[in-house]
Amino acid sequence: MITNRFGRAGAGVSGPELWRNWGRSEQVRPQAVAVPGSITEVREAIRDAAGKGMTVKAVGAGHSFTGIAVAPGLQLDLTKLTGVVAVDRERDRVTLLAGTRLYDLPRLLAPHGLAMPNLGDIDRQSISGATSTGTHGTGVNLGGISTQIVGATLVTANGELLVVDENQNSELLPAVALGLGALGVLVEVTLQCVPRFVLDAKEQPEPLENVVANLDARAHEVDHFEMFWFPGTDVAMTKTNTRLPGNAETHPLKPVKKWVDDSLIGNGVHQVISSLGAAVPAVVPLINRTATKVWGDREFSDISTRVFTTKRTVRFREMEYAVPAENLAAAFNDVREMLASHQGDPAWNISFPIEVRWAAADNLWLSTASGRPSGYIAVHRYFKEDPTDYFAAVEDIMSKYQGRPHWGKMHNLDAATLRQRYPRFDDFVALRDRLDPERRFANPYLDRVLGS
């Protein structure tokens, strides 16, 4: 039940406070905020908002850099909608409430001996936010987190429940599993998990030219491969993870080593140099060359989640594009050449590395890997620096290769362009028209990328 703005009691509605996302690229002052503690309260909140003529957007961790979670009307904070609903031990499936954070999954799945097949390198997101925006890790034979969804329940614009799984409305799963929050509010997701496993990790600097020349082969040689490159250097920082059985012997990083690498250098020192680089851009090339000497170069093995994810406290803004995997090296080299053309201009001294990853083709309608094996190029800037020119130049390059932007990361494309890059785009829009004809779940971002 809803209080305050809607004059009813229960779900914890507060007056409007300024909301900002993690990267400080978006902000909004909602008309009202609800913090439902149950699915019933989500339904009631949506119905009450409809009665007031308000739009509704669910928000999780706020880790998207786009305005996908911006809620000008009613903001549904899913913080309380967390935890395990059910476990199917025979099929290794787990049903979770939609607000469950990724960092809680190891604790929740461990008693059942299960793990997520793949993860990205940040675990602050909610499961619904991560899947709705197309969050992914790396691995040529593995899809994004949305491909792990085998069932979902969402609340539609009229407050009704829509169950989508192998037995009910199964034809809608490729749309609902990655729905941008445009079809309804996800309240439950069922994930196809795997038995827990160990990752053997090797992180090291390598000559950039050698890595790029063999990029496709490197990605196919192992289970998980990714590369980081600090602009202006000739070194690639590579990360190779090999999957081992869950009972394999582990050799985790010593606590002091992990603290030095991840907390002191990865966050503390990085914060200092990011701030310094923003204030004095001329020092960035030296910082980048130094970074290639002090970061990485370690080997260890541990439970998968402890290897996949790292804690990030330095705020940044990000854009990421997916291109056909066969074009990844060419697209990366084009970005290098573009940056080289700006050499000597302090405004183009980029202190954050470029990240390169992979994903298998899938059948989700709005997945960046829909219908094609994909390679990803992600670019970042410290949140106090203006990313506009840098991101626009990279975006122009990605467009040459029919690049698809990550839905939760900054980009400038609109529905007219995106329609040409997604074969099932119009099918998704038609489903949106059916489930939300009055655009209860619309916001400015969705109006731009899907049409109003």
N, C-alpha and C positions, 0 to 999 in steps of 0.2 A: 504494500500500500504506500501511497505517496503523501508526503507532508509538504508544508511550507508553500512553495509556489503553486502547488496544485490543491492545497487545502485538505489533504488527507493524511493519514498517519502510517508510518512504518519504514519505508525504504531509505530514509536518510537523505532527503533532498536539502541542499543548502542554497544560499543566495549566490549570486554570480561572483566568482573570483577569476582573476586572470589565469588562464592555463597556457603553458608553454611546453613545447616538445623538448626532448633531451638536447637536440642540436641547436636549439634556439633559432630555428629557421621559420617557425610558425607559432602564432599565438592567437588566442581568442578569449573573449569573455562570454561564456554561454549565458543564455537566458536563465537556465536552471541546471543543477547537477543532481543526479540521482545515483545512489550507491546501493543497488539491489543486492540482497543477500540470498535470493533464490530465483529460480526460473519463473515462478509465479509473479514475483515482484517485477521482473523484466517485462513480462506481458502487460502487467497493470500500468507500468510506466509508459510503455509505447501507446497503449490505448488512451491514457490520459493526455499524453502529448498530442495525439491525433485530435482529440476533442478540443484542444487549445490551438490547433492549426500550426503546431511546432514541428520542425524537423528533429530527427533523432540520430545521434552518432554514438557508437560505443567506442571507448578508449581503454587501452591497456597500459603499457609502460610508456607510451609516447615516444618510442624510439624510431619512428618513421621520420624522415627528413622532409617529406612532402606534406601537404595538407590533408592527407587521406583521413585522418582522425579528427580534424577540426570540426567542432560542434557549435555552430552559431545558435542553435535552438536548445534542445535538451541533450546534455552530455551524460551518457550512461557509463559510469565508472565501474568496471567489472572486478575491482580489486577483491571483493568478498566472494566472488563466484569462482572458487578454486577447489581443487582436490580431485581424488579418484572417485568415479561413480561406479565403475564395474571393471572386472578383469576376466578375460576369457583365456584361461590358462592353456586350453587345447590349441588355440590358434594364435597365441601370443599377441592378443589385442587388449588395449586398455582404453577405457572411455574416461575422459577428463572434462571437468567443467572449464568453460572457455577462458576464464581469467587466470588459469594456472600459469605460473611463470616457468620459463624453460629451466631456470636454475634450480627449481624445485623437483624437476623430473628425476634426477638421479636418486634422490631420497625416496620418491614415491614408487619408482620402478624397481629399486634394488631388492625389496622383499620378495619380488616375484621373479628375480633373476633375469630381468629384461632391460633393454636399452633401446634408444632411438637409433635407427640405421645410420643416420648422418645428421650432423648439426653444423651450424655456422660457427663463427669464432666469437660471437657475442650471445650471451644467454639471458639478457635482461628482459627480453620481450615476453608477452603472454603468448600462449599457444595459438589463440585466435588471431592475434595481431601478426604473428610470424607467418601463419599459413595464409591469411587474407592478403598479404602483400607480396608473397612469393619468396620469402627468405630461404636461403639455400646454403649449403656448404660447398665442398668440392669433391669430385670423383666422377670419372667418365662413365661409370656404370651405375651411378646413383642419382636420383632425382632430388628436387628440393623438398623441404619439409611437407609441403602440401600434398605431395605424391604419397605420403604415408597415411593420409586420411582415407579410411574405408567406410566411415559413417559420420554423419553430422546431424545435429538438430538446431534449427534456427527459428527465431520468432519473426514472423512476417509482419507486414505493415498493418494488418488488422488485428495483431496481437495473438494470432493463432500459431500453433507449433507445426513446423514442417520437418518431418523426419526423412532423411535421405540415407539409404544404405543399400545393401545388396538385395534386400527384400522389399523395400519401399522407395519409390521414386528414384530408382537406381540410375535412370538416364540423366538425372540432374547432377550426379556426383561430380563430373568433370567441370561443372560451373561452380557448384557450391564449395568445393574444396579450395578454390582460390577465387573468392567472390568480391574482393575489394570492399567488403562491408556494404555493397550496393543492393544485395538481395534480401537482407534481413540482418538480425543480430544473432550471431552464433552464440549458443549457450552450452552446447556439448560437442565434443569431437571424439571420434574413435580412431585410434592410431594403430597401424600395423607395426608392431615392435619386433625385435629380434632378440635372441638370447644375448645376454651381456657379453661383451668382448673387450679385448685389450688392444691397444694401439702401440706399435713400436714406432717411435718418432725420431726423425733425423732432420735437424735444422742446421743449415750451413750456407755460407757465402760461396758463390761460384761465379766464374766469368760470365757476364751477361750474354755476350755474343754466342757462346757455346750453348747456353740454355735456350735462347730464342731460336737458334738454328735447329734445335731438336725438341721443340716445345710439344708437339703432338706425341712423339715417342715417349717423352718423359711422363706425360700424363697417362699414357696407356701402360706404362711399366709397373705401376703401383696402384694401390687402392685409392689413395688420396694424394694429390700433388697440387701445390700452389706456389706462386712466386710473388715476391715483393721487389719493387725496384724504386730506389730513391733517385729522383730526377737529377741528372748531372753527373751520375756515377757510372762506372762500367762494371758494376757488381749486381748480381741477382741474389736475393736472399730466398733460398728455397726451403720448402717444408714438405717432407715426404712421410706419410703415415701408412704403415702396413698393418692390416687386421690380423689378430691372433685370437685363439680360443679364449673364452672367459677365464679358464683355469690356468692360463699360461703364467709363467713366472714374470713378475714385474720388477722394473728397476726405476722407480720414480725419482724425480729430481729431489735432491736433499732440500729440506725446508729453507735453509739459508740461501742456497743457490736459486731456488724458485723465487724467493723474496727479492733477491738482488736483481734477477733478470726481469721479472714481471712487475714488481711493485716499485722498486727503486729506479731502475733504468726505464722499463716499459711505460711507467706512468709518471713517477716523480721527475726524473731527468727529462723525459719527453715533454712534460708540462713546462718546465723551465725553458727548454730550447724552442718550444712552440711560441711561447710568449716573447722570447728574445727575437726569434725570427720575424714575428709580426711587427715588432718595434724597430728592428734593424735588419731589413731584408738582405742586405749585402753579406751577412754572415751565414746565410742558409746553405750555400754550396759547401762551405767548410763543415757545417753541421752534418750535412748529408754524407759527406765522405767519412766523417768520424763515426756516424751511425753504422755504416757497413762494417766497421772494425769491432764495434762493441756489442752489437746485437746478434742473436742467433748463435750458430756453431755449438750445438749441443745434441746429445743423444740420450733418450730415456724411453721408458715404456710404462704405461699406466692404464687404468680403466678408461674407456673411450672418452667419457665426458670431460675428464681431467686433461685430456690432450686436445680435444676439439676446441674448447672454449678458453678464453682469456679475459681477465677483467680489464675494462677500458674506462679510465676516469678522465682522460683528456678529451674535452669536447671538440667535435669537428663537424663538418658538413660533408655530405657524400653524394656522388652521382655514380651509378653503375649501369652499364649496358651489356646485354647479351647479344653476341653475334654468332652466326654459324661457326661451329668449331673449326672448320677448315679455313676460316678467315681470321682466326684469332691472332696468329703471328703477324699477319699483314696489318691488321688494325693496330696492334701494339706498336709496330715499327712506325706507323703513320703518326701515332701520338708522340713517339720519341722525336721524330723529325720536326713535328710542330713545336715541341718544347725547345729543340735546338735552335729553331728560327727566332726564338725570343731570348736567346742567350745574351746576357749583358744587361737585360732590363730587370731591375730589382723587383718590379711588380710581378714578375714571372718566376721568381725564386720559390719553388714549391717545397715545403718542408715535410710534407706527408708522402709516404710511398704510394706507388700505384700497385694495386693488387690484381692478380690474374688467377682465375679459377675455372672450373668446368662443371657441367651437369649433363646427365643423360637426357635424351628426348623423352617427352611424356605426352599424354593425351588431354591435359587440362586446357580448357578453352583459352584462358588468359595467362597461362604460364609463360614466362620468358623463354622456356625451352620447349614450348608446344610444337610438336611435330619435327623437331630438329635437335641433334646434339649441339650443345651450346658452350661457348667460351665466354667468360665474363671479364670485363675490365672495369675496375672501380677506381675512381679518383676522389681525393679528399683535400679539404683545406681546413686549417684551424678556424674555429668558429668566430674568431675576432677578425678574420681576414675576409675580403670580398671574393667569393668564388666565381662571380658572374662571367668574366671574360674567359677564364680557364675552362670552366664547365661548358660554356658555349662552343669553344673551339674543339673540345673533345666530342661534344654531341654532334657537331658537323661531320667529324670523321666517322663516328658510329653510324650515321645515317647513310654513308656510302655503302655500308655492309648490311643494310636493312636491320640495324640494331633495334633491340627492344629494351626500353628502360625498366629498371626495377621499380615496381609500383610504390615502394616506400622510400625511394631515394630521389633526389632532386633531378628534374628534367623539365623541358619546355614543350613537349609534344601534346597535341590535342587529338580529339576523336577522329578528325578527318585523316590525319596521318596514321594513327594507330590502327584504324580500320584496314589499312593496306598491309599491315604487318602481322595481323592475326587472322587466320582463315575462319575462325569461329567467332569473330568479334560481333557480327550482326546477330548470331544465335544468342550470344550473351545478352545483348541489348534487348532482344525480343523477350527473353526470360525475365529480365528486369522490368520490362513493360507489363508483364503479366503479374509478377509478384508485388511490384511497387509502382502502380500506375500513377499515383499522386506524388511520387518522389519523396516519401516520408524519410528515406535514408540518404537523401542527397546533401551535398555540400559543394562549395565552389570547386574543389579539386575534382570531384566526380563529374560535375557539370562539364569541366574542361576535357577530361579524358574519355568520358562515355557519351557526352551530349546531355543536354538538359531534358 
